Amino acid sequence: MKYKMIVVGGLETNCYLLYCETTKECVVVDPGAEADKIFPVIAEEELRPIALINTHGHVDHIGANREVKDKFRIPLWIHSGDKEMLAKTQSLELFLFLGAQDSPPPDRFLADGEEIAVGRGRLRVLHTPGHSPGSISLLGEGFLLSGDTLFFEGVGRTDLPGGNQKQLEDSICDKIMTLPDETTVLPGHGPLTSVGFERQNNPCP
């Protein structure tokens, strides 16, 4: 599988298009804002979206859910632990700042360990709570999309509602640091990194 990263919104969220190079099927992950930046990339690469996935329910990752879902008529998937975040306005000021819209409800919930077929490729769902109760990461061949769980030399915040530092550390240690060193990490904000680099340089135990 291949990926394209598009930085969107005032908080510079990394939206990802994960796609099969052969069939051009793709999933749109974390369209936090600025759908007008996302749509041209999909068109240029001639991709065929089949699903919309949120790694978690914070507004900077869900702000363009409605526009993407309505344009491509695709289902929205998220972990059940964050379903309430899609059902209410989290911060009106932040919504306005990001130019975000309210999100439609999810069409189904993702579970730890399940596999998602994208053309000839596969993504495995890893439940990685801590930043939020329903935070997930997506494991592909040679890469991990980590949402706001793991960043370049940093980790996700746990001081927001539903955050839990112990869960975050367990998620990183048990689900991410057990992957091969060469695994590329695609975080929810900031530059790409690797499991091996973070094993040596990340402040999280």
C-alpha positions as a LaTeX table, in Angstrom:
\begin{tabular}{lrrr}
\hline
Residue & $x$ (\AA) & $y$ (\AA) & $z$ (\AA) \\
\hline
Met1 & 0.00 & 0.00 & 0.00 \\
Lys2 & 0.96 & 3.62 & $-0.60$ \\
Tyr3 & 0.10 & 6.79 & 1.26 \\
Lys4 & $-0.30$ & 10.50 & 0.66 \\
Met5 & $-0.17$ & 13.04 & 3.49 \\
Ile6 & $-2.10$ & 16.32 & 3.36 \\
Val7 & $-1.63$ & 18.87 & 6.15 \\
Val8 & $-4.94$ & 20.55 & 6.96 \\
Gly9 & $-6.39$ & 23.09 & 9.36 \\
Gly10 & $-5.10$ & 25.57 & 11.90 \\
Leu11 & $-3.64$ & 22.79 & 14.07 \\
Glu12 & $-1.81$ & 21.29 & 11.06 \\
Thr13 & $-3.39$ & 17.86 & 11.22 \\
Asn14 & $-1.96$ & 15.17 & 8.97 \\
Cys15 & $-4.76$ & 13.73 & 6.85 \\
Tyr16 & $-3.73$ & 10.54 & 5.05 \\
Leu17 & $-4.90$ & 8.78 & 1.91 \\
Leu18 & $-3.94$ & 5.11 & 2.22 \\
Tyr19 & $-4.35$ & 3.37 & $-1.10$ \\
Cys20 & $-3.69$ & 0.30 & $-3.21$ \\
Glu21 & $-1.44$ & 1.25 & $-6.10$ \\
Thr22 & $-3.00$ & $-1.40$ & $-8.35$ \\
Thr23 & $-6.74$ & $-0.90$ & $-7.81$ \\
Lys24 & $-6.61$ & 2.75 & $-6.63$ \\
Glu25 & $-9.01$ & 1.96 & $-3.77$ \\
Cys26 & $-8.27$ & 4.16 & $-0.78$ \\
Val27 & $-9.35$ & 5.08 & 2.72 \\
Val28 & $-9.38$ & 8.69 & 3.87 \\
Val29 & $-8.01$ & 8.99 & 7.40 \\
Asp30 & $-8.52$ & 12.01 & 9.69 \\
Pro31 & $-9.85$ & 14.74 & 7.40 \\
Gly32 & $-9.60$ & 17.40 & 10.09 \\
Ala33 & $-10.44$ & 20.43 & 7.95 \\
Glu34 & $-10.01$ & 21.97 & 4.49 \\
Ala35 & $-11.70$ & 19.36 & 2.34 \\
Asp36 & $-10.78$ & 21.56 & $-0.62$ \\
Lys37 & $-7.15$ & 20.50 & $-0.08$ \\
Ile38 & $-8.03$ & 16.81 & 0.10 \\
Phe39 & $-10.31$ & 16.48 & $-2.93$ \\
Pro40 & $-7.73$ & 17.60 & $-5.55$ \\
Val41 & $-5.19$ & 15.02 & $-4.36$ \\
Ile42 & $-7.76$ & 12.26 & $-4.64$ \\
Ala43 & $-8.58$ & 13.41 & $-8.17$ \\
Glu44 & $-4.95$ & 13.81 & $-9.24$ \\
Glu45 & $-4.05$ & 10.31 & $-8.05$ \\
Glu46 & $-7.29$ & 8.90 & $-9.54$ \\
Leu47 & $-8.15$ & 7.28 & $-6.22$ \\
Arg48 & $-11.45$ & 5.60 & $-5.37$ \\
Pro49 & $-12.35$ & 6.19 & $-1.70$ \\
Ile50 & $-14.11$ & 3.26 & $-0.05$ \\
Ala51 & $-14.21$ & 4.41 & 3.59 \\
Leu52 & $-13.51$ & 7.30 & 5.93 \\
Ile53 & $-11.65$ & 6.50 & 9.16 \\
Asn54 & $-11.04$ & 8.61 & 12.25 \\
Thr55 & $-8.13$ & 7.55 & 14.47 \\
His56 & $-9.98$ & 9.36 & 17.27 \\
Gly57 & $-12.76$ & 11.85 & 17.75 \\
His58 & $-11.07$ & 15.17 & 18.47 \\
Val59 & $-12.32$ & 18.04 & 16.34 \\
Asp60 & $-9.01$ & 18.61 & 14.54 \\
His61 & $-9.29$ & 15.08 & 13.11 \\
Ile62 & $-13.00$ & 15.01 & 12.23 \\
Gly63 & $-13.75$ & 18.54 & 10.98 \\
Ala64 & $-14.19$ & 17.61 & 7.30 \\
Asn65 & $-15.92$ & 14.26 & 7.90 \\
Arg66 & $-19.24$ & 15.52 & 6.58 \\
Glu67 & $-17.82$ & 17.00 & 3.37 \\
Val68 & $-15.77$ & 13.89 & 2.55 \\
Lys69 & $-18.59$ & 11.49 & 3.38 \\
Asp70 & $-21.15$ & 13.45 & 1.39 \\
Lys71 & $-18.94$ & 13.81 & $-1.69$ \\
Phe72 & $-17.92$ & 10.15 & $-2.00$ \\
Arg73 & $-20.92$ & 8.46 & $-0.32$ \\
Ile74 & $-18.65$ & 6.32 & 1.83 \\
Pro75 & $-19.07$ & 4.91 & 5.35 \\
Leu76 & $-17.48$ & 6.51 & 8.41 \\
Trp77 & $-15.62$ & 4.24 & 10.83 \\
Ile78 & $-14.26$ & 4.94 & 14.31 \\
His79 & $-13.65$ & 2.98 & 17.52 \\
Ser80 & $-16.67$ & 2.82 & 19.83 \\
Gly81 & $-14.66$ & 4.40 & 22.65 \\
Asp82 & $-14.86$ & 7.77 & 20.88 \\
Lys83 & $-18.40$ & 7.57 & 19.52 \\
Glu84 & $-19.67$ & 10.26 & 21.90 \\
Met85 & $-17.16$ & 12.76 & 20.48 \\
Leu86 & $-18.92$ & 12.63 & 17.13 \\
Ala87 & $-22.31$ & 13.23 & 18.72 \\
Lys88 & $-21.65$ & 16.63 & 20.30 \\
Thr89 & $-19.87$ & 19.89 & 19.63 \\
Gln90 & $-16.64$ & 19.69 & 21.63 \\
Ser91 & $-15.58$ & 23.34 & 21.43 \\
Leu92 & $-17.48$ & 25.91 & 19.42 \\
Glu93 & $-14.48$ & 28.25 & 19.38 \\
Leu94 & $-12.20$ & 25.51 & 18.05 \\
Phe95 & $-14.77$ & 24.48 & 15.43 \\
Leu96 & $-14.91$ & 28.06 & 14.20 \\
Phe97 & $-11.12$ & 28.44 & 14.24 \\
Leu98 & $-10.65$ & 25.28 & 12.17 \\
Gly99 & $-13.58$ & 25.90 & 9.87 \\
Ala100 & $-14.89$ & 22.50 & 10.97 \\
Gln101 & $-18.36$ & 21.10 & 10.46 \\
Asp102 & $-20.27$ & 18.82 & 12.79 \\
Ser103 & $-19.65$ & 15.15 & 12.00 \\
Pro104 & $-22.24$ & 12.67 & 10.81 \\
Pro105 & $-22.62$ & 9.59 & 13.03 \\
Pro106 & $-20.37$ & 6.59 & 12.43 \\
Asp107 & $-21.63$ & 3.78 & 10.23 \\
Arg108 & $-19.82$ & 1.12 & 12.22 \\
Phe109 & $-17.20$ & 0.69 & 14.91 \\
Leu110 & $-13.69$ & $-0.67$ & 14.43 \\
Ala111 & $-12.30$ & $-3.30$ & 16.79 \\
Asp112 & $-8.77$ & $-4.13$ & 17.88 \\
Gly113 & $-7.16$ & $-6.71$ & 15.62 \\
Glu114 & $-9.61$ & $-6.51$ & 12.72 \\
Glu115 & $-8.30$ & $-6.23$ & 9.18 \\
Ile116 & $-9.51$ & $-3.77$ & 6.58 \\
Ala117 & $-9.10$ & $-4.68$ & 2.91 \\
Val118 & $-8.08$ & $-1.80$ & 0.65 \\
Gly119 & $-7.73$ & $-3.19$ & $-2.84$ \\
Arg120 & $-4.99$ & $-5.79$ & $-2.64$ \\
Gly121 & $-3.64$ & $-4.31$ & 0.59 \\
Arg122 & $-4.58$ & $-4.81$ & 4.22 \\
Leu123 & $-4.68$ & $-2.55$ & 7.26 \\
Arg124 & $-4.85$ & $-3.93$ & 10.78 \\
Val125 & $-6.59$ & $-1.95$ & 13.50 \\
Leu126 & $-4.68$ & $-1.53$ & 16.76 \\
His127 & $-6.63$ & $-0.09$ & 19.69 \\
Thr128 & $-4.14$ & 2.34 & 21.27 \\
Pro129 & $-6.05$ & 4.24 & 23.99 \\
Gly130 & $-4.56$ & 6.96 & 26.14 \\
His131 & $-4.86$ & 10.14 & 24.12 \\
Ser132 & $-8.55$ & 9.28 & 24.03 \\
Pro133 & $-10.50$ & 6.15 & 25.01 \\
Gly134 & $-11.07$ & 5.08 & 21.42 \\
Ser135 & $-7.76$ & 6.05 & 19.82 \\
Ile136 & $-6.60$ & 3.60 & 17.17 \\
Ser137 & $-3.55$ & 3.11 & 15.00 \\
Leu138 & $-3.55$ & 1.49 & 11.55 \\
Leu139 & $-0.83$ & $-0.99$ & 10.66 \\
Gly140 & 0.04 & $-1.52$ & 7.01 \\
Glu141 & 2.97 & $-3.22$ & 5.33 \\
Gly142 & 6.02 & $-1.37$ & 6.62 \\
Phe143 & 4.15 & 1.55 & 8.18 \\
Leu144 & 1.99 & 2.50 & 11.15 \\
Leu145 & $-0.45$ & 5.38 & 11.10 \\
Ser146 & $-0.36$ & 6.36 & 14.78 \\
Gly147 & $-2.94$ & 9.15 & 15.09 \\
Asp148 & $-2.14$ & 11.27 & 18.13 \\
Thr149 & $-0.63$ & 8.38 & 20.10 \\
Leu150 & 3.00 & 8.71 & 18.97 \\
Phe151 & 4.82 & 11.62 & 17.34 \\
Phe152 & 8.37 & 12.42 & 16.29 \\
Glu153 & 10.14 & 12.62 & 19.67 \\
Gly154 & 6.83 & 13.04 & 21.45 \\
Val155 & 3.54 & 11.49 & 22.50 \\
Gly156 & $-0.11$ & 12.51 & 22.57 \\
Arg157 & $-1.62$ & 14.70 & 25.27 \\
Thr158 & $-3.49$ & 13.04 & 28.11 \\
Asp159 & $-4.83$ & 16.17 & 29.82 \\
Leu160 & $-7.95$ & 16.32 & 27.63 \\
Pro161 & $-11.24$ & 14.62 & 28.68 \\
Gly162 & $-10.84$ & 10.86 & 28.45 \\
Gly163 & $-7.05$ & 11.00 & 28.40 \\
Asn164 & $-5.07$ & 8.50 & 30.46 \\
Gln165 & $-1.28$ & 8.58 & 30.79 \\
Lys166 & $-0.90$ & 4.96 & 31.90 \\
Gln167 & $-3.02$ & 3.73 & 28.99 \\
Leu168 & $-0.99$ & 5.84 & 26.57 \\
Glu169 & 2.31 & 4.43 & 27.83 \\
Asp170 & 0.94 & 0.87 & 27.70 \\
Ser171 & $-0.31$ & 1.42 & 24.14 \\
Ile172 & 3.07 & 2.68 & 22.99 \\
Cys173 & 5.09 & 0.02 & 24.78 \\
Asp174 & 2.84 & $-2.97$ & 24.08 \\
Lys175 & 1.42 & $-2.18$ & 20.63 \\
Ile176 & 3.95 & 0.09 & 18.89 \\
Met177 & 7.41 & $-0.53$ & 20.32 \\
Thr178 & 7.00 & $-4.25$ & 19.60 \\
Leu179 & 6.98 & $-3.52$ & 15.85 \\
Pro180 & 10.17 & $-3.78$ & 13.73 \\
Asp181 & 12.58 & $-0.84$ & 13.98 \\
Glu182 & 12.22 & $-0.05$ & 10.28 \\
Thr183 & 8.45 & 0.52 & 10.55 \\
Thr184 & 7.66 & 4.04 & 9.33 \\
Val185 & 5.42 & 5.96 & 11.71 \\
Leu186 & 2.84 & 8.32 & 10.18 \\
Pro187 & 1.72 & 10.57 & 13.07 \\
Gly188 & $-1.33$ & 12.78 & 13.36 \\
His189 & 0.80 & 15.93 & 13.45 \\
Gly190 & 4.37 & 16.76 & 12.51 \\
Pro191 & 7.02 & 14.85 & 10.55 \\
Leu192 & 7.23 & 11.14 & 9.86 \\
Thr193 & 9.48 & 9.01 & 12.03 \\
Ser194 & 10.22 & 5.32 & 12.66 \\
Val195 & 9.75 & 2.85 & 15.46 \\
Gly196 & 13.52 & 2.39 & 15.77 \\
Phe197 & 14.18 & 6.12 & 16.06 \\
Glu198 & 11.45 & 6.57 & 18.68 \\
Arg199 & 12.69 & 3.55 & 20.61 \\
Gln200 & 15.97 & 5.44 & 21.08 \\
Asn201 & 14.78 & 9.04 & 21.29 \\
Asn202 & 11.22 & 9.23 & 22.59 \\
Pro203 & 10.76 & 10.45 & 26.18 \\
Cys204 & 7.93 & 7.99 & 26.75 \\
Pro205 & 9.18 & 4.84 & 28.55 \\
\hline
\end{tabular}
